[in-house]
Amino acid sequence: MAKATSKTIKITQTGSPIRREASQRATLIGLGLNKMHKTSELQDTPEVRGMIRKVQHMVTVTEA
């Protein structure tokens, strides 16, 4: 169960999904990113961390 004061992270897309696998493109969309330099703020969960790990070469992560 998530706490009321759970941590959030900001994810910014820095790489293009052109010529990437369809699963990586779908992961970016799942993270709320679909255009270059777009930023999304999400809860810091193991599921989100796994998605970030899959596309780590196309995103930058900052602690919020």
DRENSE-273405 format. One record per residue: residue in three letters; chain; x, y, z of N, C-alpha, C in turn. Coordinates in nm, 3 decimals, always signed. Example, Ala and Ser with C-alpha at 12.3 -4.5 7.8 and 13.67 -1.06 7.14 Angstrom:
<recs>
+------+------+---------+---------+---------+---------+---------+---------+---------+---------+---------+
: code : unit :     nc1 :     nc2 :     nc3 :    cac1 :    cac2 :    cac3 :     cc1 :     cc2 :     cc3 :
+------+------+---------+---------+---------+---------+---------+---------+---------+---------+---------+
:  ALA :    A :  +1.319 :  -0.569 :  +0.780 :  +1.230 :  -0.450 :  +0.780 :  +1.320 :  -0.330 :  +0.780 :
:  SER :    A :  +1.285 :  -0.225 :  +0.708 :  +1.367 :  -0.106 :  +0.714 :  +1.290 :  +0.003 :  +0.787 :
+------+------+---------+---------+---------+---------+---------+---------+---------+---------+---------+
</recs>
This chain:
<recs>
+------+------+---------+---------+---------+---------+---------+---------+---------+---------+---------+
: code : unit :     nc1 :     nc2 :     nc3 :    cac1 :    cac2 :    cac3 :     cc1 :     cc2 :     cc3 :
+------+------+---------+---------+---------+---------+---------+---------+---------+---------+---------+
:  MET :    A :  +0.084 :  -0.117 :  +0.000 :  +0.000 :  +0.000 :  +0.000 :  +0.089 :  +0.124 :  +0.000 :
:  ALA :    A :  +0.057 :  +0.222 :  -0.082 :  +0.137 :  +0.343 :  -0.095 :  +0.112 :  +0.437 :  +0.023 :
:  LYS :    A :  +0.218 :  +0.498 :  +0.070 :  +0.207 :  +0.595 :  +0.177 :  +0.163 :  +0.729 :  +0.120 :
:  ALA :    A :  +0.108 :  +0.813 :  +0.204 :  +0.064 :  +0.944 :  +0.159 :  +0.183 :  +1.032 :  +0.121 :
:  THR :    A :  +0.299 :  +1.007 :  +0.180 :  +0.418 :  +1.087 :  +0.152 :  +0.518 :  +1.009 :  +0.068 :
:  SER :    A :  +0.469 :  +0.935 :  -0.030 :  +0.559 :  +0.856 :  -0.114 :  +0.639 :  +0.947 :  -0.206 :
:  LYS :    A :  +0.757 :  +0.899 :  -0.243 :  +0.848 :  +0.977 :  -0.325 :  +0.802 :  +0.980 :  -0.471 :
:  THR :    A :  +0.838 :  +1.087 :  -0.538 :  +0.811 :  +1.096 :  -0.681 :  +0.941 :  +1.122 :  -0.754 :
:  ILE :    A :  +0.943 :  +1.085 :  -0.881 :  +1.060 :  +1.110 :  -0.964 :  +1.015 :  +1.177 :  -1.093 :
:  LYS :    A :  +1.103 :  +1.262 :  -1.147 :  +1.075 :  +1.328 :  -1.273 :  +1.156 :  +1.258 :  -1.381 :
:  ILE :    A :  +1.088 :  +1.222 :  -1.489 :  +1.152 :  +1.151 :  -1.600 :  +1.139 :  +1.240 :  -1.723 :
:  THR :    A :  +1.252 :  +1.267 :  -1.790 :  +1.252 :  +1.349 :  -1.911 :  +1.305 :  +1.267 :  -2.026 :
:  GLN :    A :  +1.234 :  +1.268 :  -2.137 :  +1.279 :  +1.194 :  -2.256 :  +1.387 :  +1.275 :  -2.326 :
:  THR :    A :  +1.503 :  +1.215 :  -2.346 :  +1.615 :  +1.283 :  -2.411 :  +1.656 :  +1.215 :  -2.541 :
:  GLY :    A :  +1.606 :  +1.096 :  -2.567 :  +1.640 :  +1.023 :  -2.688 :  +1.518 :  +0.995 :  -2.773 :
:  SER :    A :  +1.541 :  +0.976 :  -2.901 :  +1.432 :  +0.951 :  -2.994 :  +1.398 :  +0.802 :  -3.000 :
:  PRO :    A :  +1.269 :  +0.768 :  -3.010 :  +1.230 :  +0.628 :  -3.023 :  +1.238 :  +0.576 :  -3.166 :
:  ILE :    A :  +1.285 :  +0.659 :  -3.258 :  +1.299 :  +0.615 :  -3.397 :  +1.403 :  +0.504 :  -3.403 :
:  ARG :    A :  +1.374 :  +0.399 :  -3.478 :  +1.460 :  +0.281 :  -3.494 :  +1.479 :  +0.203 :  -3.364 :
:  ARG :    A :  +1.386 :  +0.214 :  -3.273 :  +1.390 :  +0.136 :  -3.149 :  +1.285 :  +0.026 :  -3.157 :
:  GLU :    A :  +1.300 :  -0.073 :  -3.073 :  +1.203 :  -0.182 :  -3.068 :  +1.066 :  -0.130 :  -3.027 :
:  ALA :    A :  +0.964 :  -0.198 :  -3.074 :  +0.826 :  -0.157 :  -3.041 :  +0.802 :  -0.161 :  -2.890 :
:  SER :    A :  +0.865 :  -0.255 :  -2.821 :  +0.844 :  -0.263 :  -2.676 :  +0.903 :  -0.142 :  -2.604 :
:  GLN :    A :  +1.014 :  -0.088 :  -2.656 :  +1.072 :  +0.031 :  -2.595 :  +0.985 :  +0.153 :  -2.621 :
:  ARG :    A :  +0.927 :  +0.162 :  -2.738 :  +0.834 :  +0.271 :  -2.767 :  +0.712 :  +0.263 :  -2.677 :
:  ALA :    A :  +0.661 :  +0.142 :  -2.658 :  +0.545 :  +0.123 :  -2.571 :  +0.578 :  +0.158 :  -2.426 :
:  THR :    A :  +0.700 :  +0.129 :  -2.384 :  +0.742 :  +0.162 :  -2.248 :  +0.746 :  +0.313 :  -2.228 :
:  LEU :    A :  +0.796 :  +0.387 :  -2.328 :  +0.796 :  +0.533 :  -2.318 :  +0.654 :  +0.587 :  -2.306 :
:  ILE :    A :  +0.562 :  +0.532 :  -2.383 :  +0.423 :  +0.576 :  -2.375 :  +0.365 :  +0.542 :  -2.238 :
:  GLY :    A :  +0.402 :  +0.425 :  -2.185 :  +0.357 :  +0.386 :  -2.052 :  +0.408 :  +0.479 :  -1.943 :
:  LEU :    A :  +0.524 :  +0.538 :  -1.965 :  +0.580 :  +0.634 :  -1.871 :  +0.522 :  +0.774 :  -1.890 :
:  GLY :    A :  +0.439 :  +0.791 :  -1.992 :  +0.379 :  +0.922 :  -2.018 :  +0.465 :  +1.010 :  -2.105 :
:  LEU :    A :  +0.558 :  +0.949 :  -2.178 :  +0.648 :  +1.024 :  -2.265 :  +0.623 :  +0.982 :  -2.409 :
:  ASN :    A :  +0.612 :  +1.078 :  -2.499 :  +0.596 :  +1.044 :  -2.639 :  +0.662 :  +1.145 :  -2.732 :
:  LYS :    A :  +0.720 :  +1.249 :  -2.676 :  +0.791 :  +1.349 :  -2.757 :  +0.920 :  +1.387 :  -2.686 :
:  MET :    A :  +1.015 :  +1.433 :  -2.764 :  +1.144 :  +1.472 :  -2.710 :  +1.127 :  +1.585 :  -2.607 :
:  HIS :    A :  +1.204 :  +1.579 :  -2.499 :  +1.212 :  +1.678 :  -2.393 :  +1.082 :  +1.693 :  -2.314 :
:  LYS :    A :  +0.993 :  +1.595 :  -2.323 :  +0.872 :  +1.596 :  -2.242 :  +0.906 :  +1.538 :  -2.105 :
:  THR :    A :  +0.846 :  +1.592 :  -2.001 :  +0.874 :  +1.548 :  -1.864 :  +0.747 :  +1.491 :  -1.802 :
:  SER :    A :  +0.766 :  +1.384 :  -1.727 :  +0.656 :  +1.319 :  -1.658 :  +0.696 :  +1.298 :  -1.513 :
:  GLU :    A :  +0.605 :  +1.319 :  -1.421 :  +0.632 :  +1.299 :  -1.279 :  +0.550 :  +1.180 :  -1.231 :
:  LEU :    A :  +0.619 :  +1.076 :  -1.182 :  +0.553 :  +0.952 :  -1.142 :  +0.596 :  +0.912 :  -1.002 :
:  GLN :    A :  +0.518 :  +0.822 :  -0.941 :  +0.554 :  +0.766 :  -0.811 :  +0.677 :  +0.677 :  -0.827 :
:  ASP :    A :  +0.764 :  +0.677 :  -0.729 :  +0.885 :  +0.597 :  -0.732 :  +0.851 :  +0.456 :  -0.682 :
:  THR :    A :  +0.815 :  +0.367 :  -0.775 :  +0.781 :  +0.229 :  -0.742 :  +0.875 :  +0.135 :  -0.816 :
:  PRO :    A :  +0.885 :  +0.011 :  -0.773 :  +0.970 :  -0.084 :  -0.844 :  +0.926 :  -0.106 :  -0.989 :
:  GLU :    A :  +0.797 :  -0.096 :  -1.016 :  +0.748 :  -0.113 :  -1.152 :  +0.797 :  -0.001 :  -1.243 :
:  VAL :    A :  +0.790 :  +0.122 :  -1.194 :  +0.836 :  +0.237 :  -1.272 :  +0.987 :  +0.230 :  -1.290 :
:  ARG :    A :  +1.060 :  +0.190 :  -1.186 :  +1.205 :  +0.176 :  -1.197 :  +1.244 :  +0.072 :  -1.303 :
:  GLY :    A :  +1.167 :  -0.036 :  -1.311 :  +1.193 :  -0.138 :  -1.413 :  +1.169 :  -0.084 :  -1.553 :
:  MET :    A :  +1.065 :  -0.003 :  -1.570 :  +1.038 :  +0.057 :  -1.700 :  +1.150 :  +0.154 :  -1.737 :
:  ILE :    A :  +1.198 :  +0.231 :  -1.640 :  +1.307 :  +0.325 :  -1.665 :  +1.433 :  +0.249 :  -1.706 :
:  ARG :    A :  +1.459 :  +0.138 :  -1.640 :  +1.578 :  +0.058 :  -1.671 :  +1.575 :  +0.009 :  -1.816 :
:  LYS :    A :  +1.456 :  -0.020 :  -1.866 :  +1.442 :  -0.071 :  -2.002 :  +1.476 :  +0.036 :  -2.107 :
:  VAL :    A :  +1.448 :  +0.162 :  -2.076 :  +1.473 :  +0.271 :  -2.171 :  +1.571 :  +0.374 :  -2.114 :
:  GLN :    A :  +1.664 :  +0.330 :  -2.032 :  +1.754 :  +0.422 :  -1.963 :  +1.842 :  +0.502 :  -2.057 :
:  HIS :    A :  +1.862 :  +0.453 :  -2.179 :  +1.944 :  +0.524 :  -2.276 :  +1.867 :  +0.637 :  -2.345 :
:  MET :    A :  +1.736 :  +0.649 :  -2.318 :  +1.654 :  +0.753 :  -2.381 :  +1.592 :  +0.849 :  -2.282 :
:  VAL :    A :  +1.619 :  +0.834 :  -2.153 :  +1.558 :  +0.920 :  -2.051 :  +1.661 :  +0.966 :  -1.949 :
:  THR :    A :  +1.628 :  +1.075 :  -1.880 :  +1.705 :  +1.116 :  -1.764 :  +1.608 :  +1.121 :  -1.645 :
:  VAL :    A :  +1.659 :  +1.087 :  -1.528 :  +1.575 :  +1.077 :  -1.408 :  +1.629 :  +1.171 :  -1.302 :
:  THR :    A :  +1.539 :  +1.248 :  -1.240 :  +1.576 :  +1.333 :  -1.128 :  +1.479 :  +1.305 :  -1.014 :
:  GLU :    A :  +1.531 :  +1.307 :  -0.893 :  +1.449 :  +1.288 :  -0.774 :  +1.372 :  +1.416 :  -0.748 :
:  ALA :    A :  +1.244 :  +1.403 :  -0.718 :  +1.161 :  +1.522 :  -0.694 :  +1.139 :  +1.543 :  -0.546 :
+------+------+---------+---------+---------+---------+---------+---------+---------+---------+---------+
</recs>
